[in-house]
Amino acid sequence: MPASCQETARLLLRAPTLDDLPQACAIHGDPQTNRFNPNGPINAAACADKLHGWIEHWQQHGFGYWAIALRSDPQRLIGFGGIMQGFFGHEPGLNLYFRLRPEAWGQGYAAEMARAALHLAFSELHAPRVTGLVRPDNLPSRRALERLGLSLDGELDDFPGQAPSLLYRISAPDNPGSGLSLIHI
């Protein structure tokens, strides 16, 4: 079973807790972090529901989205991300997700976390593939997914009246992060 707390070179990745709610609300309620989200920022109640769902996923499956902090400052979260069971239309699969504070953008933290998530998916969970769902105008996230080795593999009409979201996928044999070494704590 995957460890609920892991370290990468610069990051502490751990299962979220209810104590993370204020920081989760600050990140997911920030208009800047939601600039590509058609639903926009979420309120505290919606954020609490989201956090409860993540915690429940951890309890049911033993893995899920991580609370992400710098190893040098473990009390301050820079974001949330990882892999979690999800549906893409009616198709089940693992969803690669990340949402970071704006001051953490452009420093490679999302990629570092995502490599750990891909390692978990392929080396420990033996998943056949991982999917990243992204809005077509979210060029920074699209580039990040492409740098990680995910390829555009379809669309999902998930917001009526708007352009479909893009499905980026990577299969286990193509995974560039499969050799990533993690320290389990």
FIKOLZA-1660 file (N, C-alpha, C; in steps of 0.1 Angstrom, whole numbers, plus 5000, padded with zeros to 4 digits):
% residues 185
   i   px   py   pz ch aa at
   1 5008 4988 5000  A  M  N
   1 5000 5000 5000  A  M CA
   1 5009 5012 5000  A  M  C
   2 5005 5023 4992  A  P  N
   2 5014 5035 4992  A  P CA
   2 5014 5042 5005  A  P  C
   3 5025 5048 5007  A  A  N
   3 5027 5056 5020  A  A CA
   3 5019 5069 5019  A  A  C
   4 5013 5073 5030  A  S  N
   4 5005 5085 5030  A  S CA
   4 5013 5098 5031  A  S  C
   5 5026 5096 5033  A  C  N
   5 5035 5108 5033  A  C CA
   5 5048 5104 5026  A  C  C
   6 5052 5112 5016  A  Q  N
   6 5064 5110 5009  A  Q CA
   6 5071 5123 5007  A  Q  C
   7 5084 5121 5004  A  E  N
   7 5093 5133 5001  A  E CA
   7 5099 5131 4988  A  E  C
   8 5100 5143 4981  A  T  N
   8 5108 5143 4968  A  T CA
   8 5119 5152 4972  A  T  C
   9 5127 5156 4962  A  A  N
   9 5139 5165 4964  A  A CA
   9 5135 5177 4972  A  A  C
  10 5124 5184 4969  A  R  N
  10 5120 5196 4975  A  R CA
  10 5107 5196 4982  A  R  C
  11 5099 5186 4980  A  L  N
  11 5085 5186 4985  A  L CA
  11 5082 5176 4995  A  L  C
  12 5073 5179 5004  A  L  N
  12 5066 5170 5013  A  L CA
  12 5052 5168 5007  A  L  C
  13 5049 5155 5005  A  L  N
  13 5036 5152 4999  A  L CA
  13 5029 5143 5009  A  L  C
  14 5017 5147 5014  A  R  N
  14 5011 5140 5025  A  R CA
  14 4996 5140 5023  A  R  C
  15 4989 5130 5029  A  A  N
  15 4974 5129 5028  A  A CA
  15 4969 5142 5034  A  A  C
  16 4958 5148 5028  A  P  N
  16 4952 5160 5034  A  P CA
  16 4944 5156 5047  A  P  C
  17 4943 5166 5055  A  T  N
  17 4935 5165 5068  A  T CA
  17 4925 5176 5069  A  T  C
  18 4916 5175 5078  A  L  N
  18 4906 5186 5080  A  L CA
  18 4913 5199 5084  A  L  C
  19 4924 5198 5091  A  D  N
  19 4932 5210 5095  A  D CA
  19 4937 5218 5082  A  D  C
  20 4937 5212 5071  A  D  N
  20 4941 5219 5059  A  D CA
  20 4930 5228 5053  A  D  C
  21 4918 5227 5058  A  L  N
  21 4907 5235 5052  A  L CA
  21 4910 5250 5050  A  L  C
  22 4916 5257 5059  A  P  N
  22 4918 5271 5056  A  P CA
  22 4928 5273 5045  A  P  C
  23 4938 5265 5044  A  Q  N
  23 4948 5267 5033  A  Q CA
  23 4941 5262 5019  A  Q  C
  24 4933 5251 5020  A  A  N
  24 4926 5247 5008  A  A CA
  24 4917 5257 5003  A  A  C
  25 4910 5264 5012  A  C  N
  25 4901 5275 5008  A  C CA
  25 4908 5286 5002  A  C  C
  26 4920 5290 5007  A  A  N
  26 4928 5301 5002  A  A CA
  26 4932 5297 4988  A  A  C
  27 4936 5285 4985  A  I  N
  27 4941 5281 4972  A  I CA
  27 4930 5279 4962  A  I  C
  28 4919 5272 4966  A  H  N
  28 4908 5269 4957  A  H CA
  28 4898 5281 4956  A  H  C
  29 4899 5290 4965  A  G  N
  29 4890 5302 4964  A  G CA
  29 4897 5314 4957  A  G  C
  30 4909 5312 4953  A  D  N
  30 4917 5323 4947  A  D CA
  30 4913 5324 4932  A  D  C
  31 4908 5336 4928  A  P  N
  31 4905 5338 4914  A  P CA
  31 4917 5335 4904  A  P  C
  32 4929 5338 4909  A  Q  N
  32 4940 5335 4900  A  Q CA
  32 4943 5321 4897  A  Q  C
  33 4941 5312 4908  A  T  N
  33 4943 5298 4906  A  T CA
  33 4932 5291 4898  A  T  C
  34 4921 5299 4896  A  N  N
  34 4909 5293 4889  A  N CA
  34 4907 5301 4876  A  N  C
  35 4917 5307 4871  A  R  N
  35 4914 5316 4859  A  R CA
  35 4910 5307 4847  A  R  C
  36 4913 5294 4847  A  F  N
  36 4909 5286 4835  A  F CA
  36 4897 5277 4839  A  F  C
  37 4892 5278 4851  A  N  N
  37 4881 5269 4856  A  N CA
  37 4868 5276 4853  A  N  C
  38 4860 5270 4844  A  P  N
  38 4847 5276 4841  A  P CA
  38 4838 5279 4853  A  P  C
  39 4839 5271 4863  A  N  N
  39 4831 5273 4875  A  N CA
  39 4837 5284 4884  A  N  C
  40 4849 5288 4882  A  G  N
  40 4855 5299 4890  A  G CA
  40 4859 5294 4903  A  G  C
  41 4863 5304 4912  A  P  N
  41 4867 5300 4926  A  P CA
  41 4856 5294 4933  A  P  C
  42 4859 5285 4943  A  I  N
  42 4849 5279 4951  A  I CA
  42 4848 5286 4965  A  I  C
  43 4836 5285 4971  A  N  N
  43 4834 5291 4984  A  N CA
  43 4838 5281 4995  A  N  C
  44 4838 5285 5007  A  A  N
  44 4843 5276 5018  A  A CA
  44 4835 5263 5019  A  A  C
  45 4822 5264 5017  A  A  N
  45 4814 5251 5018  A  A CA
  45 4818 5242 5007  A  A  C
  46 4819 5246 4995  A  A  N
  46 4823 5238 4984  A  A CA
  46 4837 5232 4986  A  A  C
  47 4846 5240 4992  A  C  N
  47 4860 5236 4994  A  C CA
  47 4860 5225 5005  A  C  C
  48 4852 5227 5015  A  A  N
  48 4851 5217 5026  A  A CA
  48 4846 5204 5020  A  A  C
  49 4836 5204 5011  A  D  N
  49 4831 5192 5005  A  D CA
  49 4842 5185 4997  A  D  C
  50 4849 5193 4989  A  K  N
  50 4860 5188 4981  A  K CA
  50 4871 5181 4990  A  K  C
  51 4875 5188 5001  A  L  N
  51 4885 5182 5010  A  L CA
  51 4880 5170 5017  A  L  C
  52 4867 5169 5021  A  H  N
  52 4861 5157 5027  A  H CA
  52 4862 5146 5016  A  H  C
  53 4859 5149 5004  A  G  N
  53 4859 5138 4993  A  G CA
  53 4873 5133 4992  A  G  C
  54 4883 5142 4992  A  W  N
  54 4897 5137 4991  A  W CA
  54 4901 5128 5003  A  W  C
  55 4897 5132 5015  A  I  N
  55 4900 5125 5027  A  I CA
  55 4893 5111 5026  A  I  C
  56 4881 5111 5021  A  E  N
  56 4873 5098 5020  A  E CA
  56 4880 5089 5010  A  E  C
  57 4885 5095 4999  A  H  N
  57 4892 5087 4989  A  H CA
  57 4904 5080 4995  A  H  C
  58 4912 5088 5003  A  W  N
  58 4924 5082 5010  A  W CA
  58 4919 5071 5019  A  W  C
  59 4908 5072 5026  A  Q  N
  59 4904 5062 5035  A  Q CA
  59 4899 5049 5028  A  Q  C
  60 4893 5051 5016  A  Q  N
  60 4888 5040 5008  A  Q CA
  60 4899 5033 5000  A  Q  C
  61 4908 5041 4994  A  H  N
  61 4918 5035 4985  A  H CA
  61 4932 5035 4989  A  H  C
  62 4935 5042 5000  A  G  N
  62 4949 5043 5005  A  G CA
  62 4958 5052 4997  A  G  C
  63 4953 5060 4988  A  F  N
  63 4960 5070 4981  A  F CA
  63 4950 5081 4976  A  F  C
  64 4956 5092 4971  A  G  N
  64 4947 5103 4966  A  G CA
  64 4955 5115 4964  A  G  C
  65 4948 5126 4963  A  Y  N
  65 4955 5139 4962  A  Y CA
  65 4962 5142 4975  A  Y  C
  66 4974 5148 4973  A  W  N
  66 4983 5151 4984  A  W CA
  66 4981 5166 4988  A  W  C
  67 4983 5169 5000  A  A  N
  67 4986 5183 5004  A  A CA
  67 5001 5185 5002  A  A  C
  68 5005 5195 4995  A  I  N
  68 5019 5197 4990  A  I CA
  68 5025 5209 4998  A  I  C
  69 5037 5206 5004  A  A  N
  69 5044 5217 5011  A  A CA
  69 5059 5215 5007  A  A  C
  70 5066 5226 5009  A  L  N
  70 5080 5225 5007  A  L CA
  70 5086 5218 5019  A  L  C
  71 5096 5210 5017  A  R  N
  71 5103 5203 5028  A  R CA
  71 5108 5213 5038  A  R  C
  72 5113 5225 5033  A  S  N
  72 5118 5235 5042  A  S CA
  72 5108 5243 5050  A  S  C
  73 5095 5241 5046  A  D  N
  73 5084 5249 5053  A  D CA
  73 5072 5240 5053  A  D  C
  74 5072 5228 5061  A  P  N
  74 5061 5218 5060  A  P CA
  74 5048 5223 5065  A  P  C
  75 5047 5234 5072  A  Q  N
  75 5034 5238 5077  A  Q CA
  75 5026 5246 5067  A  Q  C
  76 5033 5252 5057  A  R  N
  76 5026 5261 5048  A  R CA
  76 5024 5253 5035  A  R  C
  77 5012 5251 5031  A  L  N
  77 5009 5243 5019  A  L CA
  77 5011 5252 5007  A  L  C
  78 5017 5247 4996  A  I  N
  78 5018 5254 4984  A  I CA
  78 5008 5250 4974  A  I  C
  79 5001 5239 4977  A  G  N
  79 4990 5234 4968  A  G CA
  79 4985 5220 4972  A  G  C
  80 4978 5215 4962  A  F  N
  80 4972 5201 4963  A  F CA
  80 4974 5195 4950  A  F  C
  81 4976 5182 4950  A  G  N
  81 4977 5174 4937  A  G CA
  81 4981 5160 4939  A  G  C
  82 4981 5153 4928  A  G  N
  82 4984 5138 4928  A  G CA
  82 4974 5131 4919  A  G  C
  83 4971 5119 4922  A  I  N
  83 4962 5111 4914  A  I CA
  83 4951 5106 4923  A  I  C
  84 4939 5104 4917  A  M  N
  84 4927 5100 4924  A  M CA
  84 4918 5093 4913  A  M  C
  85 4911 5083 4918  A  Q  N
  85 4901 5077 4909  A  Q CA
  85 4891 5087 4905  A  Q  C
  86 4887 5086 4892  A  G  N
  86 4877 5096 4887  A  G CA
  86 4871 5090 4875  A  G  C
  87 4862 5098 4869  A  F  N
  87 4855 5094 4857  A  F CA
  87 4857 5105 4846  A  F  C
  88 4859 5100 4834  A  F  N
  88 4860 5109 4822  A  F CA
  88 4849 5106 4813  A  F  C
  89 4837 5113 4816  A  G  N
  89 4825 5109 4810  A  G CA
  89 4820 5096 4818  A  G  C
  90 4819 5085 4811  A  H  N
  90 4815 5072 4818  A  H CA
  90 4827 5063 4819  A  H  C
  91 4839 5068 4815  A  E  N
  91 4851 5060 4816  A  E CA
  91 4859 5062 4829  A  E  C
  92 4861 5051 4837  A  P  N
  92 4869 5053 4849  A  P CA
  92 4884 5054 4847  A  P  C
  93 4891 5060 4856  A  G  N
  93 4905 5060 4855  A  G CA
  93 4912 5069 4866  A  G  C
  94 4925 5070 4865  A  L  N
  94 4932 5078 4875  A  L CA
  94 4934 5092 4869  A  L  C
  95 4930 5102 4877  A  N  N
  95 4931 5116 4872  A  N CA
  95 4943 5122 4879  A  N  C
  96 4952 5128 4871  A  L  N
  96 4963 5136 4876  A  L CA
  96 4959 5150 4877  A  L  C
  97 4961 5156 4889  A  Y  N
  97 4955 5169 4893  A  Y CA
  97 4966 5177 4900  A  Y  C
  98 4966 5190 4897  A  F  N
  98 4974 5199 4906  A  F CA
  98 4968 5213 4906  A  F  C
  99 4969 5219 4917  A  R  N
  99 4965 5233 4919  A  R CA
  99 4974 5239 4929  A  R  C
 100 4982 5249 4925  A  L  N
 100 4993 5255 4934  A  L CA
 100 4990 5270 4935  A  L  C
 101 4995 5275 4947  A  R  N
 101 4994 5289 4949  A  R CA
 101 5002 5296 4938  A  R  C
 102 4998 5308 4934  A  P  N
 102 5005 5315 4923  A  P CA
 102 5020 5317 4926  A  P  C
 103 5023 5320 4938  A  E  N
 103 5038 5322 4941  A  E CA
 103 5046 5309 4939  A  E  C
 104 5039 5298 4937  A  A  N
 104 5047 5285 4935  A  A CA
 104 5047 5281 4920  A  A  C
 105 5041 5289 4912  A  W  N
 105 5041 5286 4898  A  W CA
 105 5055 5289 4892  A  W  C
 106 5058 5281 4881  A  G  N
 106 5070 5284 4874  A  G CA
 106 5083 5279 4880  A  G  C
 107 5082 5271 4891  A  Q  N
 107 5094 5266 4898  A  Q CA
 107 5096 5251 4897  A  Q  C
 108 5087 5245 4889  A  G  N
 108 5088 5230 4887  A  G CA
 108 5082 5222 4898  A  G  C
 109 5075 5228 4907  A  Y  N
 109 5069 5220 4918  A  Y CA
 109 5058 5211 4913  A  Y  C
 110 5049 5216 4904  A  A  N
 110 5039 5207 4898  A  A CA
 110 5045 5195 4891  A  A  C
 111 5055 5197 4884  A  A  N
 111 5062 5186 4877  A  A CA
 111 5068 5176 4887  A  A  C
 112 5074 5181 4897  A  E  N
 112 5080 5173 4907  A  E CA
 112 5070 5164 4914  A  E  C
 113 5059 5170 4918  A  M  N
 113 5048 5163 4924  A  M CA
 113 5042 5153 4914  A  M  C
 114 5040 5157 4902  A  A  N
 114 5034 5148 4892  A  A CA
 114 5043 5136 4889  A  A  C
 115 5056 5138 4888  A  R  N
 115 5065 5126 4886  A  R CA
 115 5063 5116 4898  A  R  C
 116 5061 5121 4910  A  A  N
 116 5059 5112 4921  A  A CA
 116 5045 5105 4920  A  A  C
 117 5035 5113 4915  A  A  N
 117 5022 5107 4913  A  A CA
 117 5022 5096 4902  A  A  C
 118 5030 5099 4891  A  L  N
 118 5031 5089 4881  A  L CA
 118 5038 5076 4885  A  L  C
 119 5049 5079 4893  A  H  N
 119 5056 5067 4899  A  H CA
 119 5046 5059 4908  A  H  C
 120 5038 5065 4916  A  L  N
 120 5029 5058 4924  A  L CA
 120 5019 5050 4915  A  L  C
 121 5013 5057 4905  A  A  N
 121 5003 5051 4896  A  A CA
 121 5009 5038 4890  A  A  C
 122 5021 5039 4884  A  F  N
 122 5026 5028 4876  A  F CA
 122 5034 5018 4884  A  F  C
 123 5042 5023 4893  A  S  N
 123 5051 5013 4900  A  S CA
 123 5045 5007 4912  A  S  C
 124 5035 5014 4919  A  E  N
 124 5029 5008 4931  A  E CA
 124 5015 5004 4929  A  E  C
 125 5007 5011 4921  A  L  N
 125 4993 5008 4919  A  L CA
 125 4991 5000 4906  A  L  C
 126 5002 4999 4898  A  H  N
 126 5002 4991 4885  A  H CA
 126 4990 4995 4876  A  H  C
 127 4987 5008 4876  A  A  N
 127 4977 5013 4867  A  A CA
 127 4981 5013 4852  A  A  C
 128 4972 5010 4843  A  P  N
 128 4975 5009 4829  A  P CA
 128 4978 5023 4823  A  P  C
 129 4972 5034 4829  A  R  N
 129 4974 5047 4823  A  R CA
 129 4969 5057 4833  A  R  C
 130 4973 5070 4831  A  V  N
 130 4968 5081 4839  A  V CA
 130 4963 5092 4829  A  V  C
 131 4953 5099 4833  A  T  N
 131 4947 5109 4825  A  T CA
 131 4948 5123 4832  A  T  C
 132 4951 5133 4825  A  G  N
 132 4950 5147 4829  A  G CA
 132 4939 5154 4821  A  G  C
 133 4930 5160 4828  A  L  N
 133 4919 5167 4822  A  L CA
 133 4922 5182 4823  A  L  C
 134 4922 5189 4812  A  V  N
 134 4926 5203 4812  A  V CA
 134 4918 5211 4802  A  V  C
 135 4915 5223 4805  A  R  N
 135 4908 5232 4797  A  R CA
 135 4917 5236 4785  A  R  C
 136 4911 5238 4773  A  P  N
 136 4919 5240 4761  A  P CA
 136 4927 5253 4762  A  P  C
 137 4923 5263 4769  A  D  N
 137 4930 5276 4770  A  D CA
 137 4940 5276 4781  A  D  C
 138 4941 5265 4789  A  N  N
 138 4951 5265 4800  A  N CA
 138 4965 5260 4794  A  N  C
 139 4971 5269 4787  A  L  N
 139 4984 5265 4781  A  L CA
 139 4995 5261 4790  A  L  C
 140 4996 5268 4802  A  P  N
 140 5006 5264 4811  A  P CA
 140 5005 5249 4816  A  P  C
 141 4992 5245 4819  A  S  N
 141 4990 5231 4824  A  S CA
 141 4992 5222 4812  A  S  C
 142 4988 5225 4800  A  R  N
 142 4989 5217 4789  A  R CA
 142 5004 5214 4786  A  R  C
 143 5012 5225 4787  A  R  N
 143 5027 5223 4785  A  R CA
 143 5033 5214 4796  A  R  C
 144 5028 5216 4808  A  A  N
 144 5033 5208 4819  A  A CA
 144 5030 5193 4817  A  A  C
 145 5018 5190 4813  A  L  N
 145 5014 5176 4810  A  L CA
 145 5023 5171 4799  A  L  C
 146 5025 5179 4788  A  E  N
 146 5033 5174 4777  A  E CA
 146 5047 5171 4781  A  E  C
 147 5053 5180 4789  A  R  N
 147 5067 5178 4794  A  R CA
 147 5068 5165 4802  A  R  C
 148 5057 5161 4809  A  L  N
 148 5057 5149 4817  A  L CA
 148 5055 5137 4808  A  L  C
 149 5052 5139 4796  A  G  N
 149 5050 5127 4787  A  G CA
 149 5036 5124 4783  A  G  C
 150 5026 5131 4788  A  L  N
 150 5012 5129 4785  A  L CA
 150 5010 5135 4771  A  L  C
 151 5001 5128 4764  A  S  N
 151 4998 5132 4750  A  S CA
 151 4983 5134 4749  A  S  C
 152 4979 5144 4741  A  L  N
 152 4965 5147 4738  A  L CA
 152 4959 5134 4732  A  L  C
 153 4947 5130 4738  A  D  N
 153 4941 5117 4735  A  D CA
 153 4926 5118 4734  A  D  C
 154 4921 5130 4732  A  G  N
 154 4906 5131 4731  A  G CA
 154 4901 5144 4738  A  G  C
 155 4888 5144 4738  A  E  N
 155 4881 5156 4744  A  E CA
 155 4869 5150 4753  A  E  C
 156 4865 5159 4762  A  L  N
 156 4854 5156 4771  A  L CA
 156 4845 5168 4771  A  L  C
 157 4832 5167 4767  A  D  N
 157 4823 5178 4767  A  D CA
 157 4817 5179 4781  A  D  C
 158 4824 5185 4790  A  D  N
 158 4820 5185 4804  A  D CA
 158 4814 5199 4808  A  D  C
 159 4815 5209 4800  A  F  N
 159 4809 5222 4803  A  F CA
 159 4800 5226 4792  A  F  C
 160 4787 5223 4792  A  P  N
 160 4778 5226 4781  A  P CA
 160 4779 5241 4777  A  P  C
 161 4779 5243 4764  A  G  N
 161 4780 5256 4758  A  G CA
 161 4794 5261 4757  A  G  C
 162 4804 5254 4762  A  Q  N
 162 4818 5258 4761  A  Q CA
 162 4826 5247 4754  A  Q  C
 163 4838 5251 4750  A  A  N
 163 4847 5241 4743  A  A CA
 163 4850 5230 4752  A  A  C
 164 4851 5218 4747  A  P  N
 164 4853 5206 4755  A  P CA
 164 4867 5207 4762  A  P  C
 165 4868 5200 4773  A  S  N
 165 4881 5199 4780  A  S CA
 165 4889 5188 4772  A  S  C
 166 4902 5189 4774  A  L  N
 166 4911 5180 4767  A  L CA
 166 4916 5169 4776  A  L  C
 167 4917 5157 4771  A  L  N
 167 4921 5146 4778  A  L CA
 167 4936 5143 4774  A  L  C
 168 4945 5144 4783  A  Y  N
 168 4959 5140 4781  A  Y CA
 168 4961 5127 4788  A  Y  C
 169 4968 5118 4782  A  R  N
 169 4970 5105 4788  A  R CA
 169 4985 5100 4786  A  R  C
 170 4988 5092 4796  A  I  N
 170 5001 5085 4795  A  I CA
 170 4999 5071 4800  A  I  C
 171 5005 5061 4792  A  S  N
 171 5004 5047 4796  A  S CA
 171 5016 5043 4803  A  S  C
 172 5015 5032 4811  A  A  N
 172 5026 5027 4819  A  A CA
 172 5040 5026 4811  A  A  C
 173 5040 5020 4800  A  P  N
 173 5053 5018 4793  A  P CA
 173 5060 5031 4789  A  P  C
 174 5052 5042 4787  A  D  N
 174 5057 5055 4783  A  D CA
 174 5061 5064 4794  A  D  C
 175 5059 5059 4806  A  N  N
 175 5061 5068 4818  A  N CA
 175 5075 5072 4821  A  N  C
 176 5079 5085 4819  A  P  N
 176 5092 5089 4822  A  P CA
 176 5096 5090 4837  A  P  C
 177 5086 5089 4845  A  G  N
 177 5088 5090 4860  A  G CA
 177 5089 5077 4866  A  G  C
 178 5089 5066 4859  A  S  N
 178 5089 5053 4865  A  S CA
 178 5101 5049 4873  A  S  C
 179 5112 5056 4870  A  G  N
 179 5125 5053 4877  A  G CA
 179 5127 5063 4888  A  G  C
 180 5117 5071 4891  A  L  N
 180 5118 5081 4902  A  L CA
 180 5120 5074 4915  A  L  C
 181 5130 5078 4923  A  S  N
 181 5132 5073 4936  A  S CA
 181 5126 5082 4947  A  S  C
 182 5118 5076 4955  A  L  N
 182 5111 5084 4966  A  L CA
 182 5116 5078 4979  A  L  C
 183 5116 5087 4989  A  I  N
 183 5119 5084 5003  A  I CA
 183 5105 5082 5009  A  I  C
 184 5102 5071 5015  A  H  N
 184 5089 5069 5022  A  H CA
 184 5091 5072 5036  A  H  C
 185 5083 5080 5042  A  I  N
 185 5084 5083 5056  A  I CA
 185 5071 5080 5064  A  I  C
% end
